[in-house]
Amino acid sequence: MFMNPIFKIMIVLSLFIYPSNTLSTEVIGQIKEKSKNVFRTLTRKSLTKKEVAKFLYEYVIIIDDERGDGLVTYYFDDGFYKRYKDLELISKDKWKFSITGFLEIFNNKDKEIWKIQPSIKNTINIKKKLKLVGKLHKFSYENKTDFYLKLERKKLNLSE
């Protein structure tokens, strides 16, 4: 037996208007919580240009950027970044700040815009060229000096 669509709408509305039983109250609570989480994700504050510059000066970013290499480390320097996998250099290219203050990462001729959003869950919203909305990627970070020391130790061990 099929329900009339108007009847379905009336049932749903009655759950919201008259939450008389615990099931409807629980369902309404879950819907509200999910909508809050989505809103928080969409409106999470990204770092400003000045904050990003300071962050890149102090830290390396560890992320799966979905380029097919798995978890990689981005080491940012003056105008260039290097990508490392297991302390091995796998690529290098340019980066800069956009007019709006976001981080632009170049991969050959392709460009991505990164919006770094540190929080309880650190994320970077990576927007690729011709896409309206970016994709959130979880990331972690490490002190840049510590990472550099690991690279130097690895070079010394290989040369012996």
C-alpha positions in Angstrom: 0.0 0.0 0.0 1.4 3.4 -1.0 1.0 6.5 1.2 -0.2 9.7 -0.2 2.7 12.2 -0.3 0.7 14.9 1.5 0.0 12.4 4.3 3.8 11.7 4.6 4.6 15.4 4.9 1.9 15.8 7.6 3.4 12.9 9.6 6.9 14.4 9.4 5.6 17.9 10.4 3.7 16.4 13.3 6.9 14.9 14.6 8.5 18.3 14.6 5.5 20.3 15.9 4.3 17.8 18.5 7.3 15.7 19.8 5.1 13.8 22.2 7.1 10.5 22.4 10.7 9.8 23.1 11.4 8.4 19.7 10.3 11.5 17.8 12.3 13.6 20.3 15.4 11.5 19.7 15.0 11.6 15.9 14.6 15.4 16.0 17.7 15.7 18.3 19.8 13.6 15.9 18.7 15.7 12.9 19.5 18.9 14.7 23.0 17.6 15.7 23.8 16.4 12.2 22.8 19.8 10.7 25.0 21.6 13.4 28.0 19.4 12.4 27.5 20.1 8.7 27.2 23.9 9.4 30.4 23.8 11.6 32.3 22.1 8.8 31.2 24.5 6.2 31.9 27.6 8.3 35.1 26.5 10.0 37.6 29.4 10.2 40.6 29.2 7.9 43.9 30.7 8.8 44.6 34.2 7.5 47.5 34.9 5.1 49.7 36.1 8.0 48.8 33.0 10.1 49.4 30.7 7.1 52.8 32.3 6.5 53.8 31.8 10.2 52.5 28.2 10.2 54.5 27.3 7.0 57.6 28.9 8.5 57.3 26.7 11.6 55.8 23.4 10.5 55.7 20.8 7.7 52.3 19.5 6.7 51.6 15.7 6.6 48.7 14.9 4.4 47.2 12.4 1.9 46.7 14.9 -0.9 45.2 12.2 -3.2 47.9 12.4 -5.8 48.5 8.6 -5.5 51.5 8.7 -3.2 49.6 8.1 0.1 50.7 10.1 3.2 53.3 12.7 2.2 55.0 15.6 3.9 55.0 19.1 2.5 58.1 21.2 3.3 57.5 24.8 2.3 60.3 27.2 1.6 60.6 30.6 -0.2 58.2 30.2 -3.1 58.8 26.4 -3.5 57.6 23.3 -1.7 59.0 19.8 -1.6 56.9 16.7 -1.1 58.5 13.8 0.8 57.4 10.2 1.1 59.3 8.3 3.9 62.0 11.1 3.9 62.5 10.7 0.1 61.9 13.7 -2.2 59.2 12.7 -4.6 58.3 16.1 -6.2 58.9 19.8 -5.9 57.0 22.9 -7.4 56.0 26.4 -6.7 53.5 27.9 -4.2 52.3 31.5 -3.5 49.5 33.4 -1.9 46.5 34.3 -4.0 45.1 37.8 -4.1 42.5 36.7 -1.5 45.2 35.4 0.8 44.8 31.7 0.3 47.6 29.3 -0.4 48.0 28.3 -4.1 49.9 25.1 -4.7 51.1 24.3 -8.2 51.5 20.8 -9.5 53.1 21.2 -13.0 50.4 23.4 -14.7 47.6 22.4 -12.3 46.7 24.7 -9.4 45.0 23.9 -6.1 43.8 26.4 -3.5 44.4 25.3 0.1 42.5 26.7 3.1 44.2 25.5 6.2 41.7 25.0 9.1 43.3 23.9 12.3 40.9 22.8 15.0 40.3 19.7 17.1 40.3 17.9 13.7 42.9 19.6 11.5 41.7 19.9 7.9 42.7 21.5 4.7 40.1 22.4 2.2 41.7 21.7 -1.2 39.9 23.2 -4.1 41.1 22.1 -7.5 40.8 24.2 -10.7 37.3 24.4 -12.2 35.7 23.0 -9.1 33.2 25.1 -7.1 33.7 23.4 -3.8 36.9 21.9 -2.3 37.3 18.7 -0.5 38.3 18.4 3.2 41.5 16.5 3.9 42.7 15.7 7.4 46.3 16.6 8.1 48.9 16.6 10.9 52.0 18.7 11.3 55.4 18.5 12.6 58.1 21.0 13.6 60.0 22.0 10.5 63.4 21.9 12.3 62.7 18.3 13.6 61.8 17.2 10.1 64.9 18.8 8.6 67.1 17.0 11.2 65.5 13.7 10.2 66.4 14.4 6.6 70.0 15.2 7.5 70.3 12.1 9.6 69.0 10.0 6.7 71.6 11.6 4.4 74.4 10.8 6.8 73.4 7.2 7.2 73.3 6.7 3.4 76.7 8.2 2.9 78.5 5.9 5.4 
